[in-house]
């Protein structure tokens, strides 16, 4: 595969993920958020287990523990994001979620002792201003949904940092299956505590679960694992920064969501911050040809701050 073909495929993955914001928001009219996350990830875990059943045979205790820990952050990220989509727009949720790309250097400084460079610092400051413009209303109040999605961005950033730590030590496919199964199990437990899970859902809701579970989780991850061998981590991160842009476009097209001038400026600042932060990062060693990186379904890169799920 040529590099431009790999980049085009990764842009398609970002488009798929961007479309999920409005799909999930519409589905939440008929299903509780934790139940939705549980069904989505059980479906993805089963799909991947069937697809890679031979790889599962070599699962080690270390991969189970590592994938379980990574799955905790991934579960929190998706649960927070799904709850937040109940009271905020898909466009705002997409951009706020994308803020994880500049949260990662801060967390890496404290957890991995990898301080950000000056460009990453500039990106963090620009994103902070952009987040304020995007999330604060005329009375300088933050909507509850924005705070939930901001928590999601931090959870995804923690997920990326832990993937960076464990990915070199584990098989990428098995690590991903374990973490997705962990998300499914944790979301199911939380759903039984806080909600009343049910099979009795409208056909449209099951369609949203099928799309997000198979297409936006299992299939998108499979594409990402395959094609990223033919491009660089920096290119992957830049392409995944298109996800919130696609989220805004799908919100405008499918849900008639509008953004004012202040919100558009905030979105532009956050997107610019993601690009500045990534362009300023010195990439580590490039993945060898044929070596699949350890990447979860939404955006996170094991070797450089992603997107980001």
C-alpha positions as CSV (number, residue, x, y, z in Angstrom):
1,X,0.0,0.0,0.0
2,X,1.3,3.5,-0.9
3,X,1.5,6.1,1.8
4,X,-1.2,8.3,0.2
5,X,-3.6,5.3,0.2
6,X,-2.9,4.7,3.9
7,X,-3.5,8.3,4.7
8,X,-6.7,8.3,2.7
9,X,-7.9,5.2,4.6
10,X,-7.1,6.8,8.0
11,X,-9.1,9.9,7.0
12,X,-12.0,7.6,6.3
13,X,-11.6,6.1,9.8
14,X,-11.7,9.7,11.2
15,X,-14.9,10.3,9.2
16,X,-16.5,7.2,10.6
17,X,-15.7,8.2,14.1
18,X,-16.9,11.7,13.5
19,X,-20.2,10.4,12.4
20,X,-20.8,8.6,15.6
21,X,-21.4,11.7,17.7
22,X,-24.7,12.5,16.1
23,X,-25.6,8.8,15.7
24,X,-25.1,8.2,19.5
25,X,-26.9,11.4,20.4
26,X,-30.0,10.4,18.4
27,X,-29.9,6.8,19.8
28,X,-29.9,8.1,23.4
29,X,-33.5,9.2,23.0
30,X,-34.5,5.5,23.4
31,X,-31.7,3.9,25.4
32,X,-29.8,4.8,28.6
33,X,-26.2,5.8,28.0
34,X,-24.4,3.1,30.0
35,X,-26.6,0.4,28.4
36,X,-25.7,1.8,24.9
37,X,-22.0,1.7,25.7
38,X,-22.3,-1.9,27.0
39,X,-24.1,-3.2,23.9
40,X,-21.8,-1.4,21.6
41,X,-18.6,-2.8,23.1
42,X,-20.0,-6.4,23.6
43,X,-20.8,-6.4,19.9
44,X,-17.3,-5.1,19.0
45,X,-15.6,-7.6,21.3
46,X,-17.5,-10.5,19.9
47,X,-16.8,-9.4,16.3
48,X,-13.1,-9.0,17.0
49,X,-12.9,-12.3,18.9
50,X,-14.5,-14.1,15.9
51,X,-12.2,-12.3,13.5
52,X,-9.0,-12.9,15.4
53,X,-9.9,-16.1,17.3
54,X,-6.5,-17.7,16.5
55,X,-4.6,-14.8,18.0
56,X,-6.6,-15.1,21.3
57,X,-5.1,-18.6,21.9
58,X,-1.8,-16.9,22.9
59,X,-3.3,-14.5,25.4
60,X,-1.0,-14.0,28.4
61,X,-1.7,-12.9,32.0
62,X,0.3,-9.7,31.4
63,X,-1.9,-8.8,28.4
64,X,-5.0,-9.5,30.4
65,X,-3.9,-7.2,33.2
66,X,-2.5,-4.5,30.9
67,X,-5.6,-4.6,28.6
68,X,-7.9,-4.5,31.7
69,X,-6.2,-1.3,33.0
70,X,-6.3,0.4,29.6
71,X,-9.9,-0.7,29.3
72,X,-10.8,1.2,32.5
73,X,-9.8,4.5,31.0
74,X,-11.4,3.7,27.7
75,X,-14.6,2.7,29.5
76,X,-14.7,6.0,31.4
77,X,-14.0,7.9,28.2
78,X,-16.9,6.4,26.3
79,X,-19.3,6.5,29.3
80,X,-18.5,10.2,30.0
81,X,-18.9,11.0,26.4
82,X,-22.2,9.2,26.0
83,X,-23.6,10.9,29.1
84,X,-22.4,14.3,27.9
85,X,-24.1,13.9,24.5
86,X,-27.4,14.0,26.3
87,X,-27.1,17.7,27.1
88,X,-24.6,19.1,24.6
89,X,-24.3,19.1,20.8
90,X,-22.5,16.6,18.8
91,X,-20.3,19.3,17.3
92,X,-19.2,20.6,20.7
93,X,-18.7,17.0,22.0
94,X,-16.5,16.3,19.0
95,X,-14.2,19.3,19.5
96,X,-14.0,18.9,23.3
97,X,-13.1,15.2,22.9
98,X,-10.4,16.2,20.5
99,X,-8.8,18.3,23.3
100,X,-7.2,15.0,24.5
101,X,-4.5,15.5,22.0
102,X,-3.1,18.4,24.0
103,X,-3.9,16.9,27.4
104,X,-1.6,14.0,26.7
105,X,1.7,15.9,26.9
106,X,0.7,17.3,30.3
107,X,-0.2,13.8,31.7
108,X,2.9,12.3,30.1
109,X,5.0,14.9,31.9
110,X,3.8,13.7,35.3
111,X,3.2,10.0,34.6
112,X,5.9,9.1,32.2
113,X,8.4,12.0,32.8
114,X,8.1,13.1,29.2
115,X,7.6,16.9,29.3
116,X,6.0,18.7,26.3
117,X,8.1,20.9,24.1
118,X,7.4,24.6,23.5
119,X,5.0,23.9,20.6
120,X,3.0,21.5,22.7
121,X,2.8,24.2,25.4
122,X,1.5,26.8,22.8
123,X,-1.1,24.2,21.7
124,X,-2.3,23.6,25.3
125,X,-2.7,27.4,25.8
126,X,-4.6,27.9,22.5
127,X,-6.8,24.9,23.2
128,X,-7.7,26.2,26.7
129,X,-8.8,29.5,25.2
130,X,-10.7,27.7,22.4
131,X,-12.4,25.4,25.0
132,X,-13.6,28.5,26.9
133,X,-15.0,30.1,23.8
134,X,-16.7,26.9,22.7
135,X,-18.2,25.8,26.1
136,X,-19.0,29.0,28.0
137,X,-22.4,30.6,27.2
138,X,-23.2,34.3,27.4
139,X,-23.4,34.1,31.2
140,X,-20.0,32.4,31.4
141,X,-21.6,29.1,32.5
142,X,-20.5,25.7,31.4
143,X,-23.2,23.2,30.5
144,X,-23.2,19.9,32.4
145,X,-22.8,18.0,29.1
146,X,-19.6,20.0,28.3
147,X,-18.1,19.0,31.7
148,X,-18.9,15.3,31.1
149,X,-17.2,15.4,27.7
150,X,-14.2,17.2,29.1
151,X,-13.9,14.4,31.6
152,X,-14.1,12.1,28.6
153,X,-11.1,13.9,27.0
154,X,-9.0,13.4,30.2
155,X,-10.0,9.7,30.3
156,X,-9.0,9.3,26.7
157,X,-5.7,11.1,27.4
158,X,-5.0,8.7,30.3
159,X,-5.8,5.8,28.0
160,X,-3.3,7.0,25.4
161,X,-0.6,7.4,28.0
162,X,-1.2,3.8,29.3
163,X,-1.3,2.5,25.8
164,X,2.1,4.1,25.2
165,X,3.5,2.3,28.3
166,X,2.0,-1.2,27.6
167,X,1.8,-1.4,23.8
168,X,5.5,-2.3,23.2
169,X,5.1,-5.3,25.7
170,X,2.0,-6.9,24.3
171,X,0.4,-8.2,21.1
172,X,-1.6,-5.3,19.6
173,X,-4.6,-7.4,18.6
174,X,-4.9,-9.3,21.9
175,X,-4.4,-6.1,23.9
176,X,-7.2,-4.4,21.9
177,X,-9.6,-7.3,22.3
178,X,-9.0,-7.4,26.1
179,X,-9.5,-3.7,26.5
180,X,-12.7,-3.6,24.5
181,X,-14.1,-6.6,26.4
182,X,-13.1,-4.8,29.6
183,X,-15.1,-1.7,28.5
184,X,-18.1,-4.0,27.8
185,X,-17.9,-5.7,31.2
186,X,-17.5,-2.4,33.1
187,X,-20.3,-0.6,31.2
188,X,-22.6,-3.6,31.8
189,X,-21.9,-3.6,35.6
190,X,-22.5,0.2,35.8
191,X,-25.7,-0.2,33.7
192,X,-27.1,-2.7,36.2
193,X,-26.3,-0.4,39.1
194,X,-27.5,2.9,37.7
195,X,-30.0,1.8,34.9
196,X,-32.2,-1.0,33.8
197,X,-30.6,-2.7,30.8
198,X,-33.1,-4.2,28.3
199,X,-33.2,-6.0,25.0
200,X,-36.5,-4.2,24.2
201,X,-35.1,-1.4,22.0
202,X,-36.4,0.2,18.8
203,X,-34.9,-1.1,15.5
204,X,-33.3,2.3,14.9
205,X,-31.4,2.1,18.3
206,X,-30.2,-1.4,17.5
207,X,-29.0,0.0,14.1
208,X,-27.0,2.6,15.9
209,X,-25.5,0.0,18.3
210,X,-24.6,-2.2,15.3
211,X,-23.0,0.7,13.4
212,X,-21.0,2.0,16.3
213,X,-20.0,-1.5,17.5
214,X,-19.1,-3.1,14.2
215,X,-18.2,-0.2,11.9
216,X,-17.0,2.5,14.2
217,X,-15.3,0.2,16.7
218,X,-14.3,-3.2,15.4
219,X,-14.0,-2.4,11.6
220,X,-12.4,1.0,12.0
221,X,-9.9,-0.4,14.4
222,X,-9.0,-3.2,11.9
223,X,-8.5,-0.7,9.1
224,X,-6.3,1.5,11.4
225,X,-4.1,-1.4,12.5
226,X,-3.6,-2.5,9.0
227,X,-2.9,0.8,7.2
228,X,-0.9,2.6,9.9
229,X,2.1,0.3,9.0
230,X,2.4,2.3,5.8
231,X,2.4,5.8,7.2
232,X,3.9,7.7,10.2
233,X,2.5,8.3,13.7
234,X,2.5,12.0,13.0
235,X,0.5,11.7,9.9
236,X,-2.0,9.4,11.7
237,X,-2.4,11.9,14.5
238,X,-3.0,14.8,12.0
239,X,-5.5,12.8,10.1
240,X,-7.4,11.8,13.3
241,X,-7.6,15.5,14.2
242,X,-10.2,15.6,11.4
243,X,-12.6,13.6,13.6
244,X,-14.1,16.7,15.4
245,X,-14.4,18.5,12.1
246,X,-16.4,15.6,10.7
247,X,-18.4,15.6,14.0
248,X,-19.4,19.2,13.4
249,X,-20.3,18.6,9.8
250,X,-22.4,15.6,10.6
251,X,-24.1,17.6,13.4
252,X,-24.9,20.3,10.9
253,X,-26.0,18.0,8.2
254,X,-28.0,15.4,10.1
255,X,-29.1,17.2,13.3
256,X,-29.4,20.8,12.1
257,X,-26.9,21.9,14.8
258,X,-25.7,25.5,14.4
259,X,-22.5,27.1,15.8
260,X,-22.2,30.8,16.3
261,X,-19.1,32.9,15.5
262,X,-17.8,32.5,19.1
263,X,-18.1,28.8,19.0
264,X,-16.6,28.6,15.5
265,X,-13.6,30.6,16.7
266,X,-13.3,28.3,19.7
267,X,-13.4,25.2,17.4
268,X,-10.8,26.8,15.1
269,X,-8.5,27.4,18.1
270,X,-8.9,23.9,19.4
271,X,-8.2,22.4,15.9
272,X,-5.2,24.6,15.5
273,X,-4.0,23.6,18.9
274,X,-4.2,19.9,18.0
275,X,-2.2,20.5,14.8
276,X,0.4,22.7,16.6
277,X,0.9,20.3,19.4
278,X,1.3,17.3,17.0
279,X,3.6,19.1,14.5
280,X,5.8,20.3,17.4
281,X,6.3,16.8,18.8
282,X,9.4,15.0,17.6
283,X,8.3,11.6,16.4
284,X,9.9,8.5,17.9
285,X,11.1,5.6,15.8
286,X,8.7,4.8,13.0
287,X,6.9,1.4,13.0
288,X,8.6,-1.2,11.0
289,X,6.9,-2.5,7.9
290,X,4.4,-5.2,8.7
291,X,4.4,-4.4,12.5
292,X,0.9,-3.5,13.6
293,X,0.8,-0.8,16.3
294,X,-1.2,-1.1,19.5
295,X,-4.1,1.2,18.9
296,X,-7.6,1.3,20.3
297,X,-10.7,2.2,18.2
298,X,-11.0,5.9,18.7
299,X,-8.0,7.8,18.0
300,X,-5.2,7.1,20.4
301,X,-1.6,6.6,19.3
302,X,0.8,4.5,21.2
303,X,3.9,6.4,20.0
304,X,2.8,10.0,19.8
305,X,0.0,12.2,21.2
306,X,-3.0,11.4,19.0
307,X,-6.0,12.1,18.6
308,X,-8.0,10.4,19.7
309,X,-10.9,7.8,20.0
